[in-house]
Amino acid sequence: QVHVVESGGGLVQPGGSLRLSCAASGFTLDYYAIGWFRQAPGKAREGVSCISTTDGSTYYANSVKGRFTISRDNAKNTVTLQMNRLKPEDTAVYYCAASRGEAMCIIGEYDFWGQGTQVTVSS
Protein backbone atom coordinates (compact mmCIF):
# COMPACT_ATOMS: atom_id res chain seq x y z
CA GLN A 1 0.00 0.00 0.00
CA VAL A 2 1.11 3.54 -0.76
CA HIS A 3 0.36 6.42 1.58
CA VAL A 4 1.30 10.07 1.76
CA VAL A 5 0.62 11.88 5.05
CA GLU A 6 0.91 15.60 5.82
CA SER A 7 1.57 17.17 9.19
CA GLY A 8 2.50 20.53 10.67
CA GLY A 9 -0.54 22.67 9.99
CA GLY A 10 -2.07 24.96 12.55
CA LEU A 11 -3.09 28.48 13.46
CA VAL A 12 -0.50 31.22 13.09
CA GLN A 13 -0.53 35.02 13.07
CA PRO A 14 0.27 36.99 9.92
CA GLY A 15 4.02 37.18 9.46
CA GLY A 16 4.57 33.92 11.27
CA SER A 17 5.98 30.63 10.07
CA LEU A 18 4.97 27.01 9.81
CA ARG A 19 6.75 23.92 8.59
CA LEU A 20 4.73 21.27 6.81
CA SER A 21 6.03 17.75 6.40
CA CYS A 22 5.06 15.09 3.90
CA ALA A 23 5.88 11.53 4.89
CA ALA A 24 5.64 8.55 2.57
CA SER A 25 5.12 4.87 3.17
CA GLY A 26 5.14 2.09 0.62
CA PHE A 27 7.61 3.83 -1.65
CA THR A 28 10.71 5.98 -1.54
CA LEU A 29 10.16 9.67 -2.24
CA ASP A 30 13.60 10.11 -3.76
CA TYR A 31 12.40 8.90 -7.13
CA TYR A 32 9.02 10.62 -7.20
CA ALA A 33 8.10 14.17 -7.93
CA ILE A 34 6.44 15.68 -4.85
CA GLY A 35 3.99 18.53 -4.91
CA TRP A 36 2.34 20.74 -2.33
CA PHE A 37 -1.10 21.96 -3.29
CA ARG A 38 -3.64 24.00 -1.42
CA GLN A 39 -7.33 24.71 -1.54
CA ALA A 40 -8.66 27.88 0.04
CA PRO A 41 -12.33 28.37 0.90
CA GLY A 42 -14.35 28.95 -2.25
CA LYS A 43 -11.38 28.42 -4.55
CA ALA A 44 -10.01 25.63 -6.70
CA ARG A 45 -7.05 23.55 -5.66
CA GLU A 46 -3.79 25.03 -6.88
CA GLY A 47 -0.15 24.11 -7.03
CA VAL A 48 2.01 25.81 -4.41
CA SER A 49 5.42 24.21 -4.70
CA CYS A 50 6.79 21.07 -6.31
CA ILE A 51 10.11 19.29 -6.36
CA SER A 52 11.32 16.93 -9.04
CA THR A 53 13.09 13.59 -8.77
CA THR A 54 16.77 13.34 -7.95
CA ASP A 55 17.91 16.46 -9.80
CA GLY A 56 16.08 18.53 -7.20
CA SER A 57 14.49 21.05 -9.53
CA THR A 58 11.83 23.13 -7.80
CA TYR A 59 8.77 25.13 -8.71
CA TYR A 60 7.03 27.85 -6.72
CA ALA A 61 3.82 29.64 -7.41
CA ASN A 62 4.41 33.35 -7.83
CA SER A 63 2.28 34.06 -4.79
CA VAL A 64 4.67 32.19 -2.48
CA LYS A 65 8.03 32.64 -4.19
CA GLY A 66 10.56 34.06 -1.76
CA ARG A 67 8.49 33.03 1.26
CA PHE A 68 8.17 29.25 0.94
CA THR A 69 10.93 26.68 0.50
CA ILE A 70 10.52 23.05 -0.48
CA SER A 71 13.20 20.49 0.34
CA ARG A 72 13.83 16.78 0.61
CA ASP A 73 15.19 14.81 3.52
CA ASN A 74 15.90 11.51 1.84
CA ALA A 75 17.15 9.86 5.02
CA LYS A 76 13.72 10.37 6.59
CA ASN A 77 11.78 9.78 3.38
CA THR A 78 10.07 13.14 3.80
CA VAL A 79 9.56 16.41 1.97
CA THR A 80 9.25 19.66 3.87
CA LEU A 81 7.53 22.92 2.99
CA GLN A 82 8.92 25.77 5.09
CA MET A 83 6.39 28.60 5.07
CA ASN A 84 7.60 32.03 6.20
CA ARG A 85 6.01 35.47 6.35
CA LEU A 86 2.59 33.92 6.16
CA LYS A 87 -0.35 35.99 4.98
CA PRO A 88 -4.08 35.58 5.58
CA GLU A 89 -4.48 34.62 1.93
CA ASP A 90 -2.29 31.58 2.59
CA THR A 91 -5.12 30.11 4.65
CA ALA A 92 -6.08 26.80 3.06
CA VAL A 93 -5.99 23.06 3.38
CA TYR A 94 -2.56 21.98 2.19
CA TYR A 95 -2.09 18.65 0.44
CA CYS A 96 1.02 16.70 -0.34
CA ALA A 97 1.01 14.55 -3.45
CA ALA A 98 3.42 12.24 -5.24
CA SER A 99 3.86 11.43 -8.91
CA ARG A 100 5.16 8.05 -10.06
CA GLY A 101 7.36 9.73 -12.62
CA GLU A 102 8.74 13.16 -13.27
CA ALA A 103 6.07 15.83 -13.23
CA MET A 104 5.53 19.51 -13.27
CA CYS A 105 3.25 21.18 -10.73
CA ILE A 106 -0.03 20.17 -12.31
CA ILE A 107 -2.73 18.42 -10.29
CA GLY A 108 -3.51 15.79 -12.93
CA GLU A 109 0.08 14.55 -12.94
CA TYR A 110 -0.02 13.36 -9.33
CA ASP A 111 -1.05 9.87 -8.29
CA PHE A 112 -0.97 9.66 -4.49
CA TRP A 113 -2.57 12.27 -2.26
CA GLY A 114 -2.57 12.90 1.45
CA GLN A 115 -5.62 13.83 3.48
CA GLY A 116 -4.59 17.45 3.93
CA THR A 117 -3.57 19.65 6.83
CA GLN A 118 -5.25 22.93 7.74
CA VAL A 119 -3.22 26.12 7.75
CA THR A 120 -4.98 29.17 9.15
CA VAL A 121 -3.30 32.58 9.15
CA SER A 122 -5.26 35.03 11.25
CA SER A 123 -4.86 37.60 13.99
Backbone torsions as a table, in degrees:
resi	resn	phi	psi	omega
1	GLN	NA	147.6	-178.6
2	VAL	-116.4	128.5	179.3
3	HIS	-136.7	144.7	172.3
4	VAL	-126.0	128.4	-174.8
5	VAL	-129.8	129.3	177.4
6	GLU	-96.9	153.6	172.9
7	SER	-153.3	164.2	174.1
8	GLY	107.9	-3.8	178.7
9	GLY	-70.2	170.0	179.5
10	GLY	166.2	-168.4	179.1
11	LEU	-101.0	129.2	-179.0
12	VAL	-142.5	150.5	178.0
13	GLN	-78.0	154.3	175.0
14	PRO	-53.1	137.9	-176.5
15	GLY	89.6	-9.5	-179.5
16	GLY	-83.3	-175.1	-175.8
17	SER	-132.0	151.5	170.7
18	LEU	-141.5	153.9	175.2
19	ARG	-122.5	118.4	177.4
20	LEU	-97.9	141.7	178.1
21	SER	-122.0	143.3	177.0
22	CYS	-120.1	117.5	-179.6
23	ALA	-112.3	139.7	-177.6
24	ALA	-114.6	146.1	169.6
25	SER	-134.2	147.9	-179.4
26	GLY	91.1	-12.4	176.4
27	PHE	-159.2	166.5	180.0
28	THR	-100.3	126.1	-175.6
29	LEU	-68.0	-21.0	-177.2
30	ASP	-49.9	-37.1	-171.8
31	TYR	-106.9	19.7	175.8
32	TYR	-124.7	142.9	167.8
33	ALA	-71.8	137.7	-178.7
34	ILE	-120.5	133.5	179.3
35	GLY	-125.6	145.0	168.5
36	TRP	-106.6	127.1	178.8
37	PHE	-124.5	159.6	177.7
38	ARG	-142.4	154.3	176.4
39	GLN	-134.1	112.7	178.1
40	ALA	-88.1	159.2	179.4
41	PRO	-54.9	128.8	177.4
42	GLY	75.5	6.6	-178.2
43	LYS	-124.4	161.2	177.6
44	ALA	-76.4	157.2	175.8
45	ARG	-66.9	138.7	-176.9
46	GLU	-136.0	153.7	175.4
47	GLY	-74.2	135.7	179.0
48	VAL	-106.7	-54.3	-178.8
49	SER	-157.9	139.9	-179.8
50	CYS	-137.3	152.8	178.7
51	ILE	-132.2	136.8	-175.0
52	SER	-79.5	-174.3	174.0
53	THR	-66.5	-153.1	-161.7
54	THR	-59.4	-13.6	177.6
55	ASP	-76.8	-14.4	173.5
56	GLY	76.3	13.1	178.5
57	SER	-60.9	142.6	-176.3
58	THR	-126.2	156.8	175.5
59	TYR	-131.8	141.2	174.0
60	TYR	-134.0	136.1	170.5
61	ALA	-62.4	146.2	-178.6
62	ASN	-57.1	-31.5	-177.2
63	SER	-68.8	-18.5	-177.8
64	VAL	-118.6	-7.2	-177.7
65	LYS	-58.4	132.4	-177.5
66	GLY	90.1	-13.7	179.8
67	ARG	-113.6	-33.4	-178.4
68	PHE	-108.9	148.7	176.9
69	THR	-136.3	128.9	176.9
70	ILE	-104.5	141.9	-179.1
71	SER	-153.9	158.5	176.9
72	ARG	-106.6	144.5	166.7
73	ASP	-122.9	90.6	-173.3
74	ASN	-63.8	-32.1	179.8
75	ALA	-62.6	-32.3	180.0
76	LYS	-99.0	-1.7	-178.2
77	ASN	56.3	46.0	-179.1
78	THR	-133.8	160.4	171.4
79	VAL	-127.1	135.2	-175.9
80	THR	-113.5	141.7	169.9
81	LEU	-117.4	106.3	176.3
82	GLN	-85.9	122.8	-174.5
83	MET	-116.9	113.2	-178.7
84	ASN	-116.8	160.0	178.8
85	ARG	49.3	51.3	-175.9
86	LEU	-65.5	146.0	-179.4
87	LYS	-119.3	156.1	177.2
88	PRO	-54.6	-33.5	179.7
89	GLU	-70.7	-7.6	173.0
90	ASP	-80.6	-8.6	179.7
91	THR	-59.8	125.0	-176.8
92	ALA	-177.7	168.8	164.7
93	VAL	-87.0	126.6	-178.4
94	TYR	-102.6	132.0	-178.4
95	TYR	-118.8	139.0	169.9
96	CYS	-99.9	141.2	179.5
97	ALA	-142.9	153.7	-178.9
98	ALA	-125.5	142.7	176.0
99	SER	-111.2	136.2	-179.1
100	ARG	-60.7	-33.1	178.7
101	GLY	-121.7	-168.6	176.2
102	GLU	-66.7	144.3	-177.1
103	ALA	-153.4	152.9	168.2
104	MET	-84.7	-165.6	-175.5
105	CYS	-98.9	60.1	-179.0
106	ILE	-119.8	130.7	-173.2
107	ILE	-53.4	-45.1	-175.7
108	GLY	-65.5	-12.8	-179.8
109	GLU	-85.7	-7.9	-173.0
110	TYR	-103.3	139.2	-170.1
111	ASP	-102.9	-39.0	-174.1
112	PHE	-117.8	127.8	-175.0
113	TRP	-124.4	140.0	172.5
114	GLY	-79.5	177.8	-177.5
115	GLN	-83.2	-14.8	178.9
116	GLY	98.6	151.8	175.0
117	THR	-135.0	135.1	-174.4
118	GLN	-80.9	129.8	171.5
119	VAL	-117.6	122.1	179.3
120	THR	-123.3	123.1	-179.8
121	VAL	-113.5	109.4	-173.9
122	SER	-159.3	147.2	173.9
123	SER	-99.1	NA	NA
